Amino acid sequence: MKEGIHPVLHEVKISCACGAELETFSTVKNIKVSICSGCHPFYTGKQKILDTAGRVEKYKRKYEKKDQPVKKAPRTVTIKD
């Protein structure tokens, strides 16, 4: 290997917003993440819905109407003589 061309590896702690920490090696000295395997819904089996301004309820109301059958008025035909 050539000398002086490789980045320096540091032992770092990756810290998550939930408080979990993971030790690894990286060229970056400080790593912070917002979600990790300890708090991600795929790994925990718990679903988190972050509702901003009622968007989930708005979506549910919109598609509840599609499940109900649509009542149509009977067709009327007028014949002009």
C-alpha positions, 0 to 999 in steps of 0.5 A: 500500500502507498503511504500517505494516500489513505484516510485516517480511521477513527473509532466513533460512536454513532448516536441515534435520536432515540439514545441508542449508540453503536461503536464502529470505525469511520473516517468521519469523527462524529455521526448522528442519525435520526433513526436506527434499527432500535427505533425503526418500525420495520425492526421493532414491529411498532408503527409510528405515524407522524401526522402533520396538519391532519393529513392522515385523517384527510386521506382516510376521509377521501378514500372512505367515500370510495368504498361506499356505492355511488347512487346514480339518478335514474336516466330519463329520456325525453322525446320531442315531436 
